[in-house]
Amino acid sequence: MNETTQTQGSLRSEARIAHGALHRLRQDLFIGAFAFRPMPPLEDAKVSRWVPWLPERLRYWARWLPHFAVGFFAFCVFLATLADIEGGGSLRGLLTTGFGAVVAAGPLLTLFRPVGAYWLSLCAFVVSVVVHAGFSSPFSSVFGELAFPAHLAVMVLVVLRTRPRLAIEMWVVTFATAAVLTALLGRDAGDLPPVAVFCGVVLVSAAAVRAWREERRQVVETQTVTAEERSRRTLLEERALIARELHDVVAHHMSVIAIQAEAAPYRVKDTPPELATSFSTIRENAVAALAELRRILGVVRSEDPDAFVEHDPEAPQPTLAGLDALYESLRSTGLTVESVVTGAPRPLPQGVELSAYRIVQEGLSNALRHSPGADARVEISYVLGGLGVRIVNGPPSRLAKPSPGAGHGVLGMRERVQMLGGEMTADHTEDGGFEVAAFIPVSSTAGETTTGGRA
C-alpha cells in the first residue's frame, strides 16, 4: 500500500513537472511569438569604453553596430543562396531568390521579432529538408545547404536577445521536428545525434553568455542603487548634523533676545504699559521659538541617538579660532599641515565660522585618509564680501587603504557651502593631489551685527 502511494505521488510530481515545462514552452514560444520587440542601440557608455578612439560624430552610428552586423550577416546568407545557381532557367533563379530571401529574413527579423524569427527560420528549414530529401529535381540542391546553418544562427541570436532557457526549448522543438521528418521521409538518422550535440553545445554557450550579461547588468544596477542610497543617506546625515549645529547657533541668539526683552522694562524708569507689553510679546515669541527648535532637534536626534557619544552636547560649537588645536591634533597623527591666513581677520557670523571649521576639518580628514604621507596646506582668506577657504594636499607617498565612504565628505562640504549661498570646487590636482576651494559670502551687515553681539 505504501509503495503504491509513493508511486502515485511520484507520478503526480512528474506530471506537475511536465505540465510546468509545457506551460513555460507555451509562454515562451507560442504566446506573443510575433510581438514587436526591437533591439535597442548600445549605450553611450559602452561605445565610449569599447571605441574611445572613435570621433564624436561617428560614435552615434557606432551605437547601431550590432544591427549593422546582423544585417550584413543576413545579406551574406542571401548572396550565398544566390551563388548556388549553376545555370538553369528563370524558374530556378526565381525559386532560389525567393528561398534565399526567406532564409535571410530569419536573422534580420531577430532585431524586431526574435521568437517570430525562430518560427520563420524553422519553417524554411523544414521546407528545405522536404524539398531536398523528398523530391528528385534539379532545384532540390538549392534548399539543402544554407537553411540549417542560418537556422542555428537564428537560434543563437534569439537566445542572446531573450532569455537563456529558450536555448533548451528551441533545441527540443528543432530536433524533435527533425526526428519526425527523418522518420516520415524514411531517411537514415545517423547524422542527427552528432549534429544535435553540436547545436546543443553552441546554444548552451550562447545561453551562458546571455546569463552572464544579465547577471552583470543586475550587479551594475545593484551597485548603482547602493551608491545612490549611500550618497543620499550620507547627505541626510550631514544635513542632520548641520541642523543640530545651527540649533546651537540660533538658540544662542534667541536666548539673548528673550533675556534682553525680559530685562528691558526694568532698565527704563516709568516704562509705558504699551512698551512693556511689546517686550513681553517679544520674550514670549522668543521662548516659543526656542521650544520649537528643541522639538525639531529632538526629531532630528531621534534618527541618530548616539550622535554625541564622542562629543559633549553642552560644549560650544567650534570656530576658526579653534583651527590651531585641530592642526596640532592632526600633526600628532603624522600629517604635515601648513596654515596660511591672508587678509585682516575679523569676526564673522557664528554659522559661517562653524561651516568653515567643518570644511577644513573634513578636508584634512580626507587628506589623511586618502593621501597618506602627503603634506596639506590650509589657506584662510578674509576678503571683501566673504571668506575663502582652500585645502590642498599632495599625492600620497604610499598606498591608501580602501574606504567605503570615499567621496561622501565632499557632499557634506558642498551642502554646507550651498546652504550659506557660497560656491565650492573639489577636484584632483595635476600632481595627483586633491584640492577643495570654497567661498562663503558674508555681508557687512552680518559682520557688524556679530561684532556688536560679541561686544
Disulfide bonds with the S-S distance in Angstrom:
none
